[in-house]
Amino acid sequence: MRRFGQPRSDNRPQRLLLGVHPVPTMVTLGNLLCGFASIVLAMRSYIPPRGFYQFGEYDCLYWSGILIFGAMVFDVMDGKVARWTKSTSKFGMEMDSLSDVVSFGVAPAVLIKAMIDLELFKTGTFPLQDRYVWPMLATYVCCAALRLARYNVEAQTGHRDYFFGMPSPGAAGCAASLAILIIPGSHHLAITQLHDQLGRLDDWRRQIHQSVLLALPFVLLLLGVLMVTRIHYPHLGDRLLRGRKSFMHIMVLGLGLVLIVMHHEIMLAAVFNGYLLYGIGNELRFQVFPSQRPAGWAATAEAAAPASLGDVAHPAAASPPDGDKRTSAAPPAPEGAERAGNVSG
């Protein structure tokens, strides 16, 4: 028996994880649950739940895509909440990346597969065979997981102004926005109803629907490749929201937000796919005209790394889409996460 004042024995096993911060962890779990709900709704498109009446199967797919954007909101907020509560941690980084694999890797692929299966079920034909669709969607899922794992390894060697490769929320947004754009249903106001009074698609609109749906597996394959490349994608969140901005800048952002709310089917597709093309165009410009590269531009993450790993603080000491996964002694991480986690992985 230990006497009063006698130090405790050091032979007792030590706990590896002393505890977790509940508030940012719950926000991260919100991201995960949105991804899970998106998958469930996409899989229920054959037998819609109660409440999905007029265009039940299409409404399931529509809300499945919307939930992916809901996951992005939680993904952005978990880093901010962690900073506000001073509870950044290595655990938060790992938890955030695991959630992103589900919400921004698996969920978009399941949504596109469910749309193709529903089209095949309704029409009996689809130009692309399943044995070709599945590998392309599987490649996207694998690339999303590889990207997030790569981020966790390179979290201390990031670039201040750019992501290396397309961030996973941006890739998921491209896929989900295109899916929402062509999903017919009562929610469609921006591009008119895709159904006539008999509930059948007009010929030319059906052709557009099938053409975009046929292209989606190839788009996901491209997005998967872009996620694991070293193409520089700018931190749009930092550029648009950080620091002091002019009154006109605020007015333009407000107008953009109003347009997204009013015509989200078109605006989301335009914003996310415009971001995709902007990154590719910017990379070509920097490669062809090296003199136009911004200060501190680096071709690889290794080139942006500190001189030695000994100069880098441990991720648990983290203090800053797609938050901020930044540490006090290292340059800002490539994914811009805020809780040593990953809001834009």
Buried (B, 14 or more C-beta within 10 A) or exposed (E): EEEEEEEEEEEEEEEEEEEEBEEBBEBBBBBBBBBBBBBBBBBBBEEBEEEBEEBBBBBBBBBBBBBBBBBBEBBBBBBBBBBEEEBBBBBBBBBBBBBBBBBBBBBBBBBBBBBBBBBBEEEEEBEBEEEEBBEBBBBBBBBBBBBBEBBBEBBBBBBBBBBBBBBBBBBBBBBBBBBBBBBBBEBBEBBEBBBEEEEEBBEEBBEBBBEBBBBBBEBBBBBBBBBBBEBBBBBBBBEEEEEEEEEEEEEEEEEEEEBBEEBBBBBBBBBBBEBBEEBBEBBEEBEEEEEEBEEEBBBEBEEBBEEEEEEBBEBEBBBBBBBBBBBEEBBBBBBBBBBBBBBBB
